[in-house]
Amino acid sequence: MPFANSGDVKISYEIRNAKSSKVPVFFISGLAGTRQGCAKQAGFFETKRPVVLHDHRGTGESDKPPGVYSVPNMAKDVIAIMDAAGIARAHMVGMSTGGAIIQNLCLDYAERVQSAVLSCTWPRTDHFFRRQFESRKEVILNLGPEFAARQASTMLYDPEYFTLNHDQIVALENTAIQNSAPAQILAERIDAIVAHDLWQRLSQIRQPVLVLCAKNDVVTPPYFSKQLAELIPNAQLSLFEKGGHFFFISEAEEFNARVDEFLQEWDGVS
């Protein structure tokens, strides 16, 4: 896999269907940060246009130094990939932390963003969000990444989907645990997302934006998505009936269809 240099941090990325002339799409995963989090999207969209995936700083095959974690830095990593790969503009689709990264991209690198899909994400930290993720950090630091990963799954997946796909989810957990960053790096990444707050700037976004969330998401509840849709001019909001925080996995067919329609609508925007 190629690497992009983002400051002093090497970011691992890949481009599928790179020869396509269509506008590329970046799929930017959530807090776990690895490209595997968007597997069900990559498999669908790589037949239609170039798909760019990467491991966030502090995850996967990317560098994991201490003291370099912020959502703006994660946005710079995306730009570093674009510069390394010669991509002028791209559609951006982000899940949770990926959606926070894309908010920064829309504001600070507006000319590089063709359109944006903000999925199961939030505009700023509130008491609920802070309590949830500070608690998760304490679990990581005191009980370890393995326990934290297995506990988090019960909140991330739709309960019925969790039960029906338990063996598959356990296999994914095991892979994530084997490839986990040190606990302190995981904790620093949580500090980074807790600090995210673009509430006062979101009205400046001018790109086409689609906001997606499941009604039963208990990690980033749908009121966050409603706030985003109200704050961002002309943003579209679409709520799924079920799926939990990982609705883009459990409801992948419907999710991909909605995103595909949106991207096609805005391919020609200059």
C-alpha positions in Angstrom: 0.0 0.0 0.0 1.3 3.5 -0.7 1.9 6.1 2.0 1.3 9.9 2.1 3.4 12.1 4.2 1.3 14.3 6.4 3.8 16.4 8.3 5.9 13.8 10.1 3.2 11.1 10.0 2.9 8.5 7.3 -0.7 7.7 6.3 -1.4 4.4 4.6 -4.0 4.5 1.8 -5.2 2.7 -1.3 -7.1 3.7 -4.4 -9.4 1.2 -6.1 -10.5 1.5 -9.7 -8.0 4.4 -10.1 -8.3 4.5 -13.9 -12.0 5.5 -13.9 -12.7 9.0 -15.1 -15.5 9.6 -12.6 -15.0 11.8 -9.6 -13.3 9.8 -6.8 -15.0 9.2 -3.5 -13.2 9.0 -0.1 -14.8 6.7 2.5 -13.5 7.9 5.9 -14.2 5.5 8.8 -15.1 6.2 12.4 -13.1 6.1 15.6 -11.6 2.7 15.0 -10.0 4.4 12.0 -9.1 1.6 9.7 -10.2 1.2 6.1 -11.9 -2.1 6.9 -14.7 -0.1 8.6 -16.0 0.9 5.1 -15.7 -2.4 3.5 -19.3 -2.7 2.5 -19.2 0.7 0.8 -15.9 0.1 -1.0 -17.0 -3.1 -2.5 -20.1 -1.5 -4.0 -18.6 1.8 -5.2 -15.4 0.5 -6.7 -17.3 -0.8 -9.6 -18.6 2.8 -10.3 -15.7 5.2 -9.6 -12.3 5.5 -7.9 -12.6 4.7 -4.2 -10.0 6.0 -1.8 -9.6 4.4 1.6 -7.0 5.0 4.4 -6.0 4.2 7.9 -6.3 7.2 10.2 -3.2 8.4 12.0 -2.8 6.1 15.0 -4.6 3.1 13.4 -3.9 0.2 11.0 -0.8 0.6 8.9 -0.4 4.3 9.4 2.1 5.8 11.9 1.1 5.8 15.6 3.2 8.5 17.3 2.0 10.1 20.5 0.8 13.7 20.8 -0.4 14.3 17.2 -4.1 13.7 17.4 -6.8 16.2 16.5 -9.7 16.2 14.0 -8.1 19.0 12.0 -4.9 17.0 11.8 -6.9 14.0 10.5 -8.4 16.3 7.8 -4.9 17.3 6.8 -4.1 13.6 6.3 -6.9 13.4 3.7 -5.4 16.4 1.9 -2.0 14.8 2.0 -3.4 11.7 0.3 -5.1 13.8 -2.3 -1.9 15.7 -3.0 0.2 12.5 -3.2 -2.3 10.8 -5.5 -3.0 13.9 -7.7 -6.6 14.2 -6.8 -7.9 17.7 -7.2 -11.5 17.2 -5.9 -13.4 14.3 -4.5 -16.7 13.3 -2.9 -16.3 12.7 0.8 -18.3 10.1 2.8 -17.6 9.9 6.5 -18.9 7.7 9.3 -19.0 9.2 12.8 -15.4 10.5 13.4 -15.1 10.4 9.6 -18.0 12.8 9.4 -16.3 15.2 11.9 -13.2 15.1 9.7 -15.3 16.0 6.6 -16.8 19.0 8.4 -13.3 20.3 8.7 -12.5 19.5 5.1 -15.6 21.4 3.9 -14.6 24.5 5.9 -10.8 24.6 5.6 -10.3 22.9 2.2 -13.5 23.8 0.5 -12.0 23.7 -3.0 -11.1 20.0 -2.6 -14.6 18.8 -1.7 -17.1 18.0 -4.4 -19.8 16.9 -2.0 -20.1 15.6 1.5 -22.1 12.8 3.2 -22.1 13.1 7.0 -23.2 9.8 8.5 -23.9 9.2 12.2 -21.8 12.1 13.2 -22.1 15.2 15.4 -21.5 19.0 15.2 -20.1 19.5 18.7 -19.6 17.6 21.9 -22.4 17.8 24.5 -22.8 16.4 28.0 -24.1 13.0 26.6 -21.3 12.7 24.1 -18.6 13.7 26.6 -19.8 11.3 29.3 -20.0 8.4 26.8 -16.5 8.8 25.4 -14.7 9.8 28.5 -16.1 6.6 30.1 -14.9 4.6 27.1 -11.4 6.1 27.5 -11.4 5.0 31.2 -12.3 1.5 30.1 -9.5 1.4 27.6 -6.9 2.7 30.1 -8.0 0.6 33.0 -9.4 -2.6 31.5 -7.6 -2.7 28.2 -8.5 -2.3 24.5 -9.8 -5.9 24.2 -12.5 -5.4 26.9 -13.3 -2.0 25.5 -13.8 -3.3 22.0 -16.2 -6.0 23.0 -18.2 -3.7 25.3 -18.4 -1.0 22.5 -20.0 -3.5 20.1 -23.1 -3.7 22.1 -23.7 0.0 21.6 -22.4 0.3 18.0 -24.6 -2.4 16.4 -28.3 -2.7 16.1 -29.3 -5.3 18.8 -31.1 -7.6 16.4 -28.3 -7.4 13.9 -25.8 -8.2 16.6 -27.6 -11.4 17.6 -28.2 -12.6 14.0 -24.6 -11.9 13.0 -22.8 -12.6 16.3 -20.1 -14.9 14.9 -19.2 -12.5 12.1 -19.0 -9.6 14.6 -16.8 -11.6 17.0 -14.4 -12.3 14.1 -14.3 -8.6 13.3 -13.6 -7.8 16.9 -10.8 -10.3 17.1 -9.1 -8.7 14.0 -9.5 -5.2 15.4 -8.1 -6.3 18.8 -5.1 -8.0 17.1 -4.3 -4.8 15.2 -5.1 -2.4 17.9 -2.9 0.6 18.7 -1.6 1.0 22.3 -4.1 2.1 24.8 -2.6 5.5 25.2 -3.0 6.2 21.5 -6.6 5.1 21.6 -7.2 7.4 24.5 -5.6 10.4 22.6 -7.8 9.7 19.7 -10.9 9.9 22.0 -9.6 13.2 23.4 -9.4 14.4 19.8 -13.0 13.7 19.0 -14.3 15.0 22.3 -12.7 18.3 21.4 -14.6 18.5 18.1 -16.8 21.6 17.9 -17.7 23.4 14.6 -21.1 24.6 15.7 -20.3 28.3 15.0 -18.8 27.6 11.6 -21.2 25.1 9.9 -23.3 27.9 8.4 -20.3 28.7 6.2 -20.4 25.3 4.4 -21.3 25.7 0.7 -20.9 22.2 -0.7 -23.8 19.9 -1.3 -24.3 17.9 2.0 -26.3 14.8 2.8 -26.8 13.9 6.4 -27.6 10.3 7.3 -28.4 8.6 10.6 -30.4 5.7 12.1 -33.3 6.5 14.4 -32.0 4.0 17.0 -28.4 5.2 17.0 -27.4 5.5 20.7 -23.8 6.6 20.1 -24.5 9.7 18.0 -28.3 10.0 18.4 -30.3 11.4 15.5 -30.7 14.8 17.2 -27.1 15.4 16.3 -27.9 14.8 12.6 -30.9 17.1 12.8 -28.7 19.8 14.2 -26.2 19.4 11.4 -29.0 19.6 8.8 -30.3 22.8 10.4 -26.9 24.4 10.7 -25.6 23.6 7.2 -27.3 25.6 4.4 -29.4 23.4 2.1 -28.3 20.2 3.7 -30.5 17.1 3.1 -31.4 14.9 6.0 -32.4 11.2 5.7 -33.1 9.0 8.8 -33.1 5.2 8.6 -35.7 3.3 10.6 -33.1 1.0 12.2 -29.5 0.0 12.1 -27.9 1.5 15.2 -24.6 3.5 14.9 -23.3 1.0 12.4 -26.4 1.3 10.1 -24.1 1.7 7.1 -23.1 -2.0 7.8 -26.4 -3.5 8.7 -28.4 -1.5 6.2 -25.6 -1.3 3.6 -27.8 -1.9 0.5 -30.1 1.0 1.3 -27.2 3.2 2.5 -25.1 2.6 -0.6 -28.1 3.3 -2.9 -28.9 6.6 -1.2 -25.2 7.7 -1.3 -24.8 6.6 -4.9 -27.8 8.7 -6.0 -26.5 11.7 -4.2 -23.0 11.4 -5.6 -24.3 11.0 -9.2 -26.4 14.2 -8.7 -23.3 16.2 -7.8 -20.7 14.7 -10.1 -20.9 17.7 -12.3 -20.6 20.5 -9.7 -17.5 22.7 -10.3 
